Amino acid sequence: MMYGYIIVENLLNRKLLGKIFKTSEGNILLLSIFITICLFAYIITYYTIDANYANKVTGIVFTNLFIGRVPALSFGFAADLSHFTVITLNIITEMILVTSLYSLFVFSYKGILKVKALEDFFYKN
């Protein structure tokens, strides 16, 4: 939890924002944020239309985030969702993970952001 707070605190620094969003990795981070917001909007919209379907979609997303891709696929197929829905949701979730972690990794490597877990990895003897 503390790492997330430090990252948000660093992102709010205006000088740092200028450095981040001038790079292609900053644009990738913006893409990640945009896709995340779109996914949340999709889930919230479906909660107003069909709560049962939205629960299944939310289950797939959180299973993919916390457990992995294969259990999320299994959960989606066990919930009787279409192949298109299950695979699309998993691709979107993986895309969010890859784009956000890649951006944070590159920013930490370049020294723009200080992520403690990645610093320990880079400076390990």
PyMOL commands that place a pseudoatom at each C-alpha (Angstrom):
pseudoatom trace, name=CA, resn=MET, resi=1, chain=A, elem=C, hetatm=0, pos=[0.000, 0.000, 0.000]
pseudoatom trace, name=CA, resn=MET, resi=2, chain=A, elem=C, hetatm=0, pos=[2.841, 2.347, 0.816]
pseudoatom trace, name=CA, resn=TYR, resi=3, chain=A, elem=C, hetatm=0, pos=[4.403, 1.861, -2.637]
pseudoatom trace, name=CA, resn=GLY, resi=4, chain=A, elem=C, hetatm=0, pos=[1.185, 2.967, -4.330]
pseudoatom trace, name=CA, resn=TYR, resi=5, chain=A, elem=C, hetatm=0, pos=[1.019, 6.073, -2.160]
pseudoatom trace, name=CA, resn=ILE, resi=6, chain=A, elem=C, hetatm=0, pos=[4.605, 6.990, -3.019]
pseudoatom trace, name=CA, resn=ILE, resi=7, chain=A, elem=C, hetatm=0, pos=[3.955, 6.521, -6.748]
pseudoatom trace, name=CA, resn=VAL, resi=8, chain=A, elem=C, hetatm=0, pos=[0.833, 8.713, -6.623]
pseudoatom trace, name=CA, resn=GLU, resi=9, chain=A, elem=C, hetatm=0, pos=[2.684, 11.333, -4.580]
pseudoatom trace, name=CA, resn=ASN, resi=10, chain=A, elem=C, hetatm=0, pos=[5.494, 11.403, -7.144]
pseudoatom trace, name=CA, resn=LEU, resi=11, chain=A, elem=C, hetatm=0, pos=[3.060, 11.555, -10.055]
pseudoatom trace, name=CA, resn=LEU, resi=12, chain=A, elem=C, hetatm=0, pos=[1.411, 14.649, -8.607]
pseudoatom trace, name=CA, resn=ASN, resi=13, chain=A, elem=C, hetatm=0, pos=[4.679, 16.533, -8.802]
pseudoatom trace, name=CA, resn=ARG, resi=14, chain=A, elem=C, hetatm=0, pos=[4.210, 18.800, -11.839]
pseudoatom trace, name=CA, resn=LYS, resi=15, chain=A, elem=C, hetatm=0, pos=[7.863, 18.726, -12.841]
pseudoatom trace, name=CA, resn=LEU, resi=16, chain=A, elem=C, hetatm=0, pos=[7.756, 14.968, -12.839]
pseudoatom trace, name=CA, resn=LEU, resi=17, chain=A, elem=C, hetatm=0, pos=[4.560, 14.942, -14.916]
pseudoatom trace, name=CA, resn=GLY, resi=18, chain=A, elem=C, hetatm=0, pos=[6.318, 16.994, -17.571]
pseudoatom trace, name=CA, resn=LYS, resi=19, chain=A, elem=C, hetatm=0, pos=[9.146, 14.465, -17.721]
pseudoatom trace, name=CA, resn=ILE, resi=20, chain=A, elem=C, hetatm=0, pos=[6.834, 11.494, -17.820]
pseudoatom trace, name=CA, resn=PHE, resi=21, chain=A, elem=C, hetatm=0, pos=[4.402, 12.555, -20.512]
pseudoatom trace, name=CA, resn=LYS, resi=22, chain=A, elem=C, hetatm=0, pos=[7.087, 13.792, -22.912]
pseudoatom trace, name=CA, resn=THR, resi=23, chain=A, elem=C, hetatm=0, pos=[8.233, 10.205, -23.437]
pseudoatom trace, name=CA, resn=SER, resi=24, chain=A, elem=C, hetatm=0, pos=[6.622, 7.363, -25.336]
pseudoatom trace, name=CA, resn=GLU, resi=25, chain=A, elem=C, hetatm=0, pos=[6.420, 5.410, -22.080]
pseudoatom trace, name=CA, resn=GLY, resi=26, chain=A, elem=C, hetatm=0, pos=[4.300, 8.231, -20.671]
pseudoatom trace, name=CA, resn=ASN, resi=27, chain=A, elem=C, hetatm=0, pos=[1.918, 7.832, -23.588]
pseudoatom trace, name=CA, resn=ILE, resi=28, chain=A, elem=C, hetatm=0, pos=[1.788, 4.100, -22.904]
pseudoatom trace, name=CA, resn=LEU, resi=29, chain=A, elem=C, hetatm=0, pos=[0.939, 4.867, -19.268]
pseudoatom trace, name=CA, resn=LEU, resi=30, chain=A, elem=C, hetatm=0, pos=[-1.842, 7.180, -20.447]
pseudoatom trace, name=CA, resn=LEU, resi=31, chain=A, elem=C, hetatm=0, pos=[-3.134, 4.365, -22.659]
pseudoatom trace, name=CA, resn=SER, resi=32, chain=A, elem=C, hetatm=0, pos=[-3.148, 2.055, -19.643]
pseudoatom trace, name=CA, resn=ILE, resi=33, chain=A, elem=C, hetatm=0, pos=[-5.087, 4.583, -17.568]
pseudoatom trace, name=CA, resn=PHE, resi=34, chain=A, elem=C, hetatm=0, pos=[-7.561, 5.140, -20.424]
pseudoatom trace, name=CA, resn=ILE, resi=35, chain=A, elem=C, hetatm=0, pos=[-8.180, 1.403, -20.918]
pseudoatom trace, name=CA, resn=THR, resi=36, chain=A, elem=C, hetatm=0, pos=[-8.658, 0.951, -17.161]
pseudoatom trace, name=CA, resn=ILE, resi=37, chain=A, elem=C, hetatm=0, pos=[-11.226, 3.748, -17.034]
pseudoatom trace, name=CA, resn=CYS, resi=38, chain=A, elem=C, hetatm=0, pos=[-13.046, 2.264, -20.042]
pseudoatom trace, name=CA, resn=LEU, resi=39, chain=A, elem=C, hetatm=0, pos=[-13.137, -1.180, -18.405]
pseudoatom trace, name=CA, resn=PHE, resi=40, chain=A, elem=C, hetatm=0, pos=[-14.526, 0.282, -15.160]
pseudoatom trace, name=CA, resn=ALA, resi=41, chain=A, elem=C, hetatm=0, pos=[-17.139, 2.237, -17.134]
pseudoatom trace, name=CA, resn=TYR, resi=42, chain=A, elem=C, hetatm=0, pos=[-18.123, -0.952, -18.986]
pseudoatom trace, name=CA, resn=ILE, resi=43, chain=A, elem=C, hetatm=0, pos=[-18.523, -2.891, -15.740]
pseudoatom trace, name=CA, resn=ILE, resi=44, chain=A, elem=C, hetatm=0, pos=[-20.456, -0.108, -13.991]
pseudoatom trace, name=CA, resn=THR, resi=45, chain=A, elem=C, hetatm=0, pos=[-22.745, 0.300, -17.001]
pseudoatom trace, name=CA, resn=TYR, resi=46, chain=A, elem=C, hetatm=0, pos=[-23.481, -3.404, -17.052]
pseudoatom trace, name=CA, resn=TYR, resi=47, chain=A, elem=C, hetatm=0, pos=[-24.275, -3.390, -13.329]
pseudoatom trace, name=CA, resn=THR, resi=48, chain=A, elem=C, hetatm=0, pos=[-27.219, -1.126, -14.164]
pseudoatom trace, name=CA, resn=ILE, resi=49, chain=A, elem=C, hetatm=0, pos=[-28.342, -3.405, -17.032]
pseudoatom trace, name=CA, resn=ASP, resi=50, chain=A, elem=C, hetatm=0, pos=[-27.574, -6.965, -15.866]
pseudoatom trace, name=CA, resn=ALA, resi=51, chain=A, elem=C, hetatm=0, pos=[-25.954, -7.457, -12.463]
pseudoatom trace, name=CA, resn=ASN, resi=52, chain=A, elem=C, hetatm=0, pos=[-25.431, -11.196, -12.987]
pseudoatom trace, name=CA, resn=TYR, resi=53, chain=A, elem=C, hetatm=0, pos=[-23.375, -10.623, -16.150]
pseudoatom trace, name=CA, resn=ALA, resi=54, chain=A, elem=C, hetatm=0, pos=[-21.447, -7.774, -14.498]
pseudoatom trace, name=CA, resn=ASN, resi=55, chain=A, elem=C, hetatm=0, pos=[-20.576, -10.038, -11.560]
pseudoatom trace, name=CA, resn=LYS, resi=56, chain=A, elem=C, hetatm=0, pos=[-19.166, -12.614, -13.970]
pseudoatom trace, name=CA, resn=VAL, resi=57, chain=A, elem=C, hetatm=0, pos=[-17.125, -9.962, -15.809]
pseudoatom trace, name=CA, resn=THR, resi=58, chain=A, elem=C, hetatm=0, pos=[-15.805, -8.552, -12.539]
pseudoatom trace, name=CA, resn=GLY, resi=59, chain=A, elem=C, hetatm=0, pos=[-14.904, -12.066, -11.429]
pseudoatom trace, name=CA, resn=ILE, resi=60, chain=A, elem=C, hetatm=0, pos=[-12.943, -12.670, -14.630]
pseudoatom trace, name=CA, resn=VAL, resi=61, chain=A, elem=C, hetatm=0, pos=[-11.036, -9.397, -14.295]
pseudoatom trace, name=CA, resn=PHE, resi=62, chain=A, elem=C, hetatm=0, pos=[-10.116, -9.897, -10.635]
pseudoatom trace, name=CA, resn=THR, resi=63, chain=A, elem=C, hetatm=0, pos=[-9.244, -13.564, -11.176]
pseudoatom trace, name=CA, resn=ASN, resi=64, chain=A, elem=C, hetatm=0, pos=[-6.893, -12.517, -13.965]
pseudoatom trace, name=CA, resn=LEU, resi=65, chain=A, elem=C, hetatm=0, pos=[-5.327, -9.783, -11.826]
pseudoatom trace, name=CA, resn=PHE, resi=66, chain=A, elem=C, hetatm=0, pos=[-4.802, -11.771, -8.639]
pseudoatom trace, name=CA, resn=ILE, resi=67, chain=A, elem=C, hetatm=0, pos=[-4.523, -15.406, -9.705]
pseudoatom trace, name=CA, resn=GLY, resi=68, chain=A, elem=C, hetatm=0, pos=[-3.670, -15.580, -13.387]
pseudoatom trace, name=CA, resn=ARG, resi=69, chain=A, elem=C, hetatm=0, pos=[-4.761, -15.917, -16.973]
pseudoatom trace, name=CA, resn=VAL, resi=70, chain=A, elem=C, hetatm=0, pos=[-5.680, -19.610, -17.068]
pseudoatom trace, name=CA, resn=PRO, resi=71, chain=A, elem=C, hetatm=0, pos=[-7.931, -19.565, -13.975]
pseudoatom trace, name=CA, resn=ALA, resi=72, chain=A, elem=C, hetatm=0, pos=[-9.650, -16.455, -15.368]
pseudoatom trace, name=CA, resn=LEU, resi=73, chain=A, elem=C, hetatm=0, pos=[-10.313, -18.256, -18.653]
pseudoatom trace, name=CA, resn=SER, resi=74, chain=A, elem=C, hetatm=0, pos=[-11.612, -21.295, -16.764]
pseudoatom trace, name=CA, resn=PHE, resi=75, chain=A, elem=C, hetatm=0, pos=[-13.845, -19.104, -14.604]
pseudoatom trace, name=CA, resn=GLY, resi=76, chain=A, elem=C, hetatm=0, pos=[-15.285, -17.355, -17.652]
pseudoatom trace, name=CA, resn=PHE, resi=77, chain=A, elem=C, hetatm=0, pos=[-16.066, -20.600, -19.466]
pseudoatom trace, name=CA, resn=ALA, resi=78, chain=A, elem=C, hetatm=0, pos=[-17.526, -22.142, -16.283]
pseudoatom trace, name=CA, resn=ALA, resi=79, chain=A, elem=C, hetatm=0, pos=[-19.769, -19.067, -15.969]
pseudoatom trace, name=CA, resn=ASP, resi=80, chain=A, elem=C, hetatm=0, pos=[-21.215, -19.869, -19.439]
pseudoatom trace, name=CA, resn=LEU, resi=81, chain=A, elem=C, hetatm=0, pos=[-19.931, -16.727, -21.113]
pseudoatom trace, name=CA, resn=SER, resi=82, chain=A, elem=C, hetatm=0, pos=[-19.121, -16.720, -24.813]
pseudoatom trace, name=CA, resn=HIS, resi=83, chain=A, elem=C, hetatm=0, pos=[-15.601, -17.352, -26.056]
pseudoatom trace, name=CA, resn=PHE, resi=84, chain=A, elem=C, hetatm=0, pos=[-15.485, -13.835, -27.474]
pseudoatom trace, name=CA, resn=THR, resi=85, chain=A, elem=C, hetatm=0, pos=[-16.361, -12.257, -24.111]
pseudoatom trace, name=CA, resn=VAL, resi=86, chain=A, elem=C, hetatm=0, pos=[-13.952, -14.349, -22.059]
pseudoatom trace, name=CA, resn=ILE, resi=87, chain=A, elem=C, hetatm=0, pos=[-10.985, -13.945, -24.394]
pseudoatom trace, name=CA, resn=THR, resi=88, chain=A, elem=C, hetatm=0, pos=[-11.609, -10.233, -24.961]
pseudoatom trace, name=CA, resn=LEU, resi=89, chain=A, elem=C, hetatm=0, pos=[-11.803, -9.502, -21.234]
pseudoatom trace, name=CA, resn=ASN, resi=90, chain=A, elem=C, hetatm=0, pos=[-8.596, -11.435, -20.617]
pseudoatom trace, name=CA, resn=ILE, resi=91, chain=A, elem=C, hetatm=0, pos=[-6.789, -9.622, -23.426]
pseudoatom trace, name=CA, resn=ILE, resi=92, chain=A, elem=C, hetatm=0, pos=[-7.919, -6.240, -22.069]
pseudoatom trace, name=CA, resn=THR, resi=93, chain=A, elem=C, hetatm=0, pos=[-6.863, -7.140, -18.524]
pseudoatom trace, name=CA, resn=GLU, resi=94, chain=A, elem=C, hetatm=0, pos=[-3.469, -8.385, -19.700]
pseudoatom trace, name=CA, resn=MET, resi=95, chain=A, elem=C, hetatm=0, pos=[-3.019, -5.243, -21.785]
pseudoatom trace, name=CA, resn=ILE, resi=96, chain=A, elem=C, hetatm=0, pos=[-3.674, -3.076, -18.730]
pseudoatom trace, name=CA, resn=LEU, resi=97, chain=A, elem=C, hetatm=0, pos=[-1.140, -5.063, -16.706]
pseudoatom trace, name=CA, resn=VAL, resi=98, chain=A, elem=C, hetatm=0, pos=[1.550, -4.992, -19.374]
pseudoatom trace, name=CA, resn=THR, resi=99, chain=A, elem=C, hetatm=0, pos=[1.224, -1.314, -20.278]
pseudoatom trace, name=CA, resn=SER, resi=100, chain=A, elem=C, hetatm=0, pos=[1.199, -0.084, -16.687]
pseudoatom trace, name=CA, resn=LEU, resi=101, chain=A, elem=C, hetatm=0, pos=[4.020, -2.321, -15.452]
pseudoatom trace, name=CA, resn=TYR, resi=102, chain=A, elem=C, hetatm=0, pos=[6.158, -1.625, -18.511]
pseudoatom trace, name=CA, resn=SER, resi=103, chain=A, elem=C, hetatm=0, pos=[5.837, 2.125, -18.011]
pseudoatom trace, name=CA, resn=LEU, resi=104, chain=A, elem=C, hetatm=0, pos=[6.670, 1.911, -14.308]
pseudoatom trace, name=CA, resn=PHE, resi=105, chain=A, elem=C, hetatm=0, pos=[9.623, -0.375, -15.047]
pseudoatom trace, name=CA, resn=VAL, resi=106, chain=A, elem=C, hetatm=0, pos=[11.106, 2.002, -17.646]
pseudoatom trace, name=CA, resn=PHE, resi=107, chain=A, elem=C, hetatm=0, pos=[10.547, 5.075, -15.450]
pseudoatom trace, name=CA, resn=SER, resi=108, chain=A, elem=C, hetatm=0, pos=[12.209, 3.334, -12.540]
pseudoatom trace, name=CA, resn=TYR, resi=109, chain=A, elem=C, hetatm=0, pos=[15.102, 2.180, -14.722]
pseudoatom trace, name=CA, resn=LYS, resi=110, chain=A, elem=C, hetatm=0, pos=[15.669, 5.713, -16.033]
pseudoatom trace, name=CA, resn=GLY, resi=111, chain=A, elem=C, hetatm=0, pos=[15.457, 7.114, -12.504]
pseudoatom trace, name=CA, resn=ILE, resi=112, chain=A, elem=C, hetatm=0, pos=[12.361, 9.213, -13.178]
pseudoatom trace, name=CA, resn=LEU, resi=113, chain=A, elem=C, hetatm=0, pos=[10.246, 7.316, -10.645]
pseudoatom trace, name=CA, resn=LYS, resi=114, chain=A, elem=C, hetatm=0, pos=[11.528, 5.672, -7.516]
pseudoatom trace, name=CA, resn=VAL, resi=115, chain=A, elem=C, hetatm=0, pos=[9.854, 2.301, -6.999]
pseudoatom trace, name=CA, resn=LYS, resi=116, chain=A, elem=C, hetatm=0, pos=[11.421, 0.604, -4.005]
pseudoatom trace, name=CA, resn=ALA, resi=117, chain=A, elem=C, hetatm=0, pos=[10.803, -2.955, -5.192]
pseudoatom trace, name=CA, resn=LEU, resi=118, chain=A, elem=C, hetatm=0, pos=[12.411, -2.245, -8.571]
pseudoatom trace, name=CA, resn=GLU, resi=119, chain=A, elem=C, hetatm=0, pos=[15.328, -0.340, -7.039]
pseudoatom trace, name=CA, resn=ASP, resi=120, chain=A, elem=C, hetatm=0, pos=[16.146, -3.379, -4.915]
pseudoatom trace, name=CA, resn=PHE, resi=121, chain=A, elem=C, hetatm=0, pos=[16.098, -5.479, -8.091]
pseudoatom trace, name=CA, resn=PHE, resi=122, chain=A, elem=C, hetatm=0, pos=[18.411, -3.136, -10.041]
pseudoatom trace, name=CA, resn=TYR, resi=123, chain=A, elem=C, hetatm=0, pos=[20.995, -2.579, -7.300]
pseudoatom trace, name=CA, resn=LYS, resi=124, chain=A, elem=C, hetatm=0, pos=[21.184, -6.139, -6.033]
pseudoatom trace, name=CA, resn=ASN, resi=125, chain=A, elem=C, hetatm=0, pos=[24.810, -7.301, -5.975]
for i in range(1, 125): cmd.bond("trace and resi %d" % i, "trace and resi %d" % (i + 1))
show_as sticks, trace
zoom trace
